[in-house]
Amino acid sequence: MPQSLTLRPALARLPLQRSGLRIEALPEGTVLHLLAPVGSGPAGLTAELGASGLSLRPVSPGQWFAVGDAVLSNTARAALAARLKPAAEVVDQSHGRVRIALSGPMATRVLAKGTAADLSLTAFPIHHATTTLIGHIAAHLTRIAEDRFELIVLRGFAESQWEDLDRMSAEFG
Amino acid sequence: MTPYRLPQGGLIDRSTPVSFSFDGQALQGFAGDSLASALLANGRLLVGRSFKYHRPRGILTAGAAEPNALVTIGRDGRTEPNTRATMQELYEGLEAKSQNRWPSLDVDIGSLNSLLSPFLGAGFYYKTFMWPAAFWEKVYEPFIRRAAGLGRATHEADPDAYEKSWAHCDLLVIGAGAAGLAAALGAGRAGARVILADEHAQPGGGLLSETAGIGGKSAPAFAADLLAELAALENVTILPRTTVFGWYDGNVFGAVERVQKHLAHPDAHRPVERLWRIVAKQALLATGAEERPLVFGGNDIPGVMMAGAMRCYLNRYGVAPGRQVAIFTINDSGYALARDLETAGVSQVTIIDSRPEGGIDYAGAARIVRGGVVRDAHGGKALTSITIAAGGKTERLRVDALAMSGGFSPIIHLACHRGGKPHWSDEKSAFMAPSGLQGLSLIGSAAGIDGIAACLEDGAAKGAALAETFGFKAEKPAFGLTAGEIAPMPARPLWTIPGIRGKAFVDYQNDVHRKDLGLAVREGYGHVELAKRYTTTGMATDQGKLSNVNAIALLAEARGVSPAEVGTTTFRPFYTPVSFGALAGPSHGRHFQPVRKSPLHGWAEKHGAVFVETGLWYRSAWFPRDGETDWRESVARETKNVRINAGLCDVSMLGKIEITGKDAAEFLNRVYCNAFLKLPVGKARYGLMLREDGFIYDDGTTSRLAQDRYFMTTTTAYASGVMNHLEFCAQALWPDLDVRLASVTDQWSQMAIAGPKARKILETIVDADLSNAAFPFLAAAEVSLFNGQVQGRLFRISFSGELAYELAVPAGYGEAVADAIMEAGRDHGIQPYGVEALAVLRIEKGHVTHNEINGTVTPGDLGFARMVPAAKPDFIGKRMLERAGLNDPQRHQLVGIRPLDPAAIFRTGSHILEKDAAAALENDQGYVTSSCHSPHLGSTIGLALVRRGAERHGEEVLVWNGLRGEFTPGRLCSPVFYDPQNEKLLA
């Protein structure tokens, strides 16, 4: 029996540094899928999640991702899930979703090669999120700051998505 | 004489010479030249051969409508046929070749067709090559295609990159001439998000060829200033070299940007072309107007050119068309050309004006023949003279260049792409855009407005007005006075010229002349859509940009009606040809589709897996070992090892859905046809999901992990389909149920550990008691592994028929856990096995997959009738499952099948016949759905759907493969070939 199990990273890639753009795989910390009744807002969840170091990303009516760079232990995750009930059910997606950040003034130019979403600041303000195709791969896109975006993709597609982003950003050298 | 470069003038950079070649001849132009202007500057009149008659052809236009000057650019994988020389920028080292000629452009054997032209009119091929019918595909068509046509595509791979991009704006302005620039400025200055797209390398449109002054500047300088201001506005994007080719629903426009088509050595990190999808709140079509040719004899002889094009080559590129120039016009545009020719030093200019009183304000030195027409042009590979008819007399005039202007047609294609029909304007003698368009308006010449000042005014007003509608405060830009313009006002059209001797072409690219259209009407093809197909006018790469209106007018004359009554053919995207490269974008070769990798992909690679693409997944198919000569050998070994020892198979690709909510049990009970309401916590159950029509949709196991939490697995193929189905059920069918769904396929690395030694191996890893009593068949639980290091989920389920488990661990731990299981199982003989062995194991056990669940089977067909409780009040498919047809005893039912001779084989897809029945479909009894070589039985085995199959076990039948002509005697049997008492399974 192994002394300790080795985690295989979903995306063992060094950041891509382009002119006006940086693409990096974010730490495989925590991604929780919160499922609340349709129509409920995130107000009741924010404080608990903030205390656990997690930020909310809207997914769909009554659904959010709570993400953070740190790994929550099984115990902490179970405790958090218990505290969030009945406002929301928690499904752990920390291993199933991979986060990639694009930052810099060229981020929108690169993302526009993949998504039909209007990424202007007025149409897609900070904290706004959507589920969209990036090329052929479905991803969850959030604007973290004016020129910083977070992509959440299925683990199985993470390498393919990374290769696409590599190609899409190649012109920025 | 031939065209030549003027000693000064034009917007070219004479300090930067550019070398290029045409048909192997080294030539030189300047930076800023188009290939067409450079060819003309080098005196090349003859640039191509026509499609059908192989007639010598020269450059006719200076833009996108060019029908003649189609050349092949580049070499090897970068070969690009049918490139319009008028749109191709010159670059150092450009290689261009003429097309559709043999052995050379000058001496073309195909031109003999011209001698046969009296017999080659419209419809010739249809009438002549009818018999024998079999010859058409094998002889006639290949021959005709070879003899006629355009350039040839290369078979080599294109080495360049292409990409796609989206863009969003308040206002898309299509065309950067006077109206477009003014509109972009009107909206841009106000702060609106504007995209200004222009198909040329240098935006500016007609202003770049104009000698008039605007606001005290030359027209090109004025355009440059406007562009500089626009470029400085952050909210304005200028897309040069970008052709907007289509208008689609949602006010989405398709456009292709030629990013690097003008470069000798494209940067490998950038695309050569980029396909844009532009979403615009509003669009303004500022595409200008196309000058129409006049239909006189020999109007295709090299040296005959559109008047506007001649003016463009003269003023923009500094190329004079010849030394003795005639201008045949029906409007005042010819006078502007005459004036500019004189200014450039071309002194022998004759204007033939069809109007008796045209050009009365013209004060130049050109000779004017009023009320005259050019009846015929003469010459072979170059124009030598023309015949002028005026006042009842004819005159032969020596000329080396002839300009023609038959009026102007607004370029309205995009405005018609969404179904609107253009309407004829007698006032403008042109088809105008449909009325009542939403999201798109026309400005400038495209809207039938004449003159630079009026176009600037129109564009500025509409651009500013639209900005106001977007919520910006806008002010209409003012541009100062325009001086020295001779604007062409609408004039009476001249469709037919009497007394023509030579061939008078209507459609240059398809070699359709005026008599062809008359013939079409006489033979009953007078409807514009029929005439197009009968004569081919308006087809091919230029889609009749120059010819359509003339063709419609001639059809109208032949039918004795107005052009309004004839109408136009249908405008569809693309406005100009778009390369397959641009349409495919990056999705080719390795990037044709994304790759989806299992968390155990690396583990499988370590063990030498051969992968098979299953949808987007790469699944390990088998794991060859040294000494094994083919895949069957590896699969047989893996299969046997599972039966004897144990194996580990990656099943992470199965769809996994977590279902929560207080009504989850009720929800599952409705989506599955079998009972789920009372499934206890800690248990898994096989479930059948039906479609509304009663046929099986998908199957899988669902486990109850907690009172209100379930873990569903689906087949790999239907994972997303089932998820969508469940969401539909939850959101649309039963919104009153509290049920929440999350796809967790990628969260879990799932592995099947199967074989008699599976328990022994897992016991060293799983912290829980795995004895048969504590963890029996169909047990399901969340378990800890490795003394609490990892939380996983363990299911005692078996696809192989062996004692088996499926273990799910968080994906990142998958490889480490699989490694540990292999290590723990080493002494027990564990081996990895792939989906091929998995398939053999399940066929031996009689388990079904989508080979059997093929959309035509009910639970009863597969022997699952007892799984569907009659007392269950409702579930999806219940009502339709009661249909008589779905309960017909004659239905196909699942059986097993074996060959009588164990050495014989049969294949999946083969049909089943009764033993002595003839091989005919009316005797068909069913078909083999799955087959394999069974190491357990030592022969081929199969599953089949056979009429009344369940009651025919033991019957001898004939397996018939009609495609291969194979007949294999076989015997129907139980579909369970292995361990029918489930002793292994329950061990």
Chai-1 contact restraints between the chains, C-beta under 6 A:
chainA,res_idxA,chainB,res_idxB,connection_type,confidence,min_distance_angstrom,max_distance_angstrom,comment,restraint_id
A,M1,B,F786,contact,1.0,0.0,6.0,A-B,restraint_1
A,P2,B,A820,contact,1.0,0.0,6.0,A-B,restraint_2
A,L5,B,Q789,contact,1.0,0.0,6.0,A-B,restraint_3
A,L5,B,Y813,contact,1.0,0.0,6.0,A-B,restraint_4
A,L5,B,A816,contact,1.0,0.0,6.0,A-B,restraint_5
A,T6,B,A816,contact,1.0,0.0,6.0,A-B,restraint_6
A,L7,B,G812,contact,1.0,0.0,6.0,A-B,restraint_7
A,R8,B,G812,contact,1.0,0.0,6.0,A-B,restraint_8
A,R8,B,E815,contact,1.0,0.0,6.0,A-B,restraint_9
A,H33,B,A742,contact,1.0,0.0,6.0,A-B,restraint_10
A,L35,B,R740,contact,1.0,0.0,6.0,A-B,restraint_11
A,N74,B,Q791,contact,1.0,0.0,6.0,A-B,restraint_12
A,E89,B,T660,contact,1.0,0.0,6.0,A-B,restraint_13
A,E89,B,R740,contact,1.0,0.0,6.0,A-B,restraint_14
A,V91,B,E658,contact,1.0,0.0,6.0,A-B,restraint_15
A,V91,B,A742,contact,1.0,0.0,6.0,A-B,restraint_16
A,Q93,B,Q747,contact,1.0,0.0,6.0,A-B,restraint_17
A,H95,B,Q747,contact,1.0,0.0,6.0,A-B,restraint_18
A,H95,B,P810,contact,1.0,0.0,6.0,A-B,restraint_19
A,H95,B,A811,contact,1.0,0.0,6.0,A-B,restraint_20
A,H95,B,G812,contact,1.0,0.0,6.0,A-B,restraint_21
A,G96,B,V744,contact,1.0,0.0,6.0,A-B,restraint_22
A,G96,B,D746,contact,1.0,0.0,6.0,A-B,restraint_23
A,G96,B,Q747,contact,1.0,0.0,6.0,A-B,restraint_24
A,A112,B,S165,contact,1.0,0.0,6.0,A-B,restraint_25
A,A112,B,W166,contact,1.0,0.0,6.0,A-B,restraint_26
A,K113,B,E163,contact,1.0,0.0,6.0,A-B,restraint_27
A,K113,B,S165,contact,1.0,0.0,6.0,A-B,restraint_28
A,A116,B,W166,contact,1.0,0.0,6.0,A-B,restraint_29
A,D118,B,H168,contact,1.0,0.0,6.0,A-B,restraint_30
A,H136,B,P594,contact,1.0,0.0,6.0,A-B,restraint_31
A,I137,B,P594,contact,1.0,0.0,6.0,A-B,restraint_32
A,L154,B,D746,contact,1.0,0.0,6.0,A-B,restraint_33
A,R155,B,D746,contact,1.0,0.0,6.0,A-B,restraint_34
A,R155,B,A811,contact,1.0,0.0,6.0,A-B,restraint_35
A,G156,B,R596,contact,1.0,0.0,6.0,A-B,restraint_36
A,G156,B,K597,contact,1.0,0.0,6.0,A-B,restraint_37
A,G156,B,D746,contact,1.0,0.0,6.0,A-B,restraint_38
A,F157,B,P594,contact,1.0,0.0,6.0,A-B,restraint_39
A,F157,B,R596,contact,1.0,0.0,6.0,A-B,restraint_40
A,S160,B,P594,contact,1.0,0.0,6.0,A-B,restraint_41
A,S160,B,V595,contact,1.0,0.0,6.0,A-B,restraint_42
A,A170,B,H269,contact,1.0,0.0,6.0,A-B,restraint_43
A,E171,B,H269,contact,1.0,0.0,6.0,A-B,restraint_44
A,E171,B,R270,contact,1.0,0.0,6.0,A-B,restraint_45
